[in-house]
Amino acid sequence: MRYTTLGTTGLTVSRICLGCMTFGTPNWRPWVLSEADSRPFFQRAIEQGVNFFDTADMYSLGVSEEVTGRALREFGRLDELVIATKVNYPMSDGPNMRGLSRKHIVQGCEASLRRLGIDTIDLYQIHRFDPHTPIDETLGALEHLVQSGKVRYIGASSGWAWQFARALSASERRGWARFVSMQNHYNLLYREEEREMLPLCAAEGIGVMPWSPLARGLLAGSRASVSDRSASTRAATDTYGHTLYDDTVSWSVVDAVRRVAEARDIPMAQVALAWLLSKPTVTAPIVGASKLAQLDDAIAAVNVDLTADEIAQLEAPYRAQPVRGHD
């Protein structure tokens, strides 16, 4: 495993972050693994040097945090791990059980701490921006959590660059804790973040943690076409994923990944992840896995160094896409 710091902080993290949305209860989504089936993934990740784990309160409506917390306490040493979670999306039908108000953020954090079984969250992230709450209220609540010792660092997930820049400015103006990371939608099939968000993150020293790094399996070669839903239960039932990739996607990008992978005799997933890891702004792609081989490919990708010619081949077929992933 290789390691780096999260942006310009002193926090050291593995170049791969294990995304924990897949772990929890299939009662929430049919493709989610049960706790018993999830445990080997945490054990394998820790044995291979992964120290960075990302979940969210809304994944399996809290069960993912419970499963993640129990597994990390059993297989790892908490002092050596970096645990990230998120807040915003509805946890119930109650009017104050969603969003980024001070009430929901503070209550959400305390609930996440209980479910994870820890005293402090290493990286607490807003799970998208909340248009109904003033950003100063959101940042003030996060500052309170940092000063209370319940949170060490704060981050954000997807949105417009102007929203992120405004939040960074507000924190600086008030002397509050500042976002240190951006978890955004970024992969070879969706590169719109290169226009504004990634340059902003580079200029401000923000660590970037891309979600959907394999474009819901398209870049791993698991699907014959964008409309192919037969590859897995998730491909068939992940309605949010269906909104991210449609016929505007350039299938020639997938073909380019396949050619580079065949020339190197390695899986396509390793090539697609290695491309992300070659980007200076990228700290660690957030990799989800439902098979141990998928996790092994992600870990192996850390040691794949693409040539400038291979990167050019992978990037050449890209065509502009509609903005997706902010909601």
Secondary structure as GFF3:
##gff-version 3
##sequence-region A 1 327
A	DSSP	beta_strand	3	5	.	.	.	ID=ss1
A	DSSP	beta_strand	12	14	.	.	.	ID=ss2
A	DSSP	beta_strand	17	19	.	.	.	ID=ss3
A	DSSP	alpha_helix	35	47	.	.	.	ID=ss4
A	DSSP	beta_strand	52	54	.	.	.	ID=ss5
A	DSSP	three_ten_helix	59	62	.	.	.	ID=ss6
A	DSSP	alpha_helix	63	75	.	.	.	ID=ss7
A	DSSP	three_ten_helix	78	80	.	.	.	ID=ss8
A	DSSP	beta_strand	82	87	.	.	.	ID=ss9
A	DSSP	alpha_helix	102	116	.	.	.	ID=ss10
A	DSSP	beta_strand	121	127	.	.	.	ID=ss11
A	DSSP	alpha_helix	135	147	.	.	.	ID=ss12
A	DSSP	beta_strand	151	157	.	.	.	ID=ss13
A	DSSP	alpha_helix	161	174	.	.	.	ID=ss14
A	DSSP	beta_strand	179	183	.	.	.	ID=ss15
A	DSSP	three_ten_helix	192	194	.	.	.	ID=ss16
A	DSSP	alpha_helix	197	204	.	.	.	ID=ss17
A	DSSP	beta_strand	207	208	.	.	.	ID=ss18
A	DSSP	three_ten_helix	218	220	.	.	.	ID=ss19
A	DSSP	alpha_helix	233	237	.	.	.	ID=ss20
A	DSSP	alpha_helix	239	244	.	.	.	ID=ss21
A	DSSP	alpha_helix	251	264	.	.	.	ID=ss22
A	DSSP	alpha_helix	268	277	.	.	.	ID=ss23
A	DSSP	beta_strand	286	287	.	.	.	ID=ss24
A	DSSP	alpha_helix	292	301	.	.	.	ID=ss25
A	DSSP	alpha_helix	308	315	.	.	.	ID=ss26
###
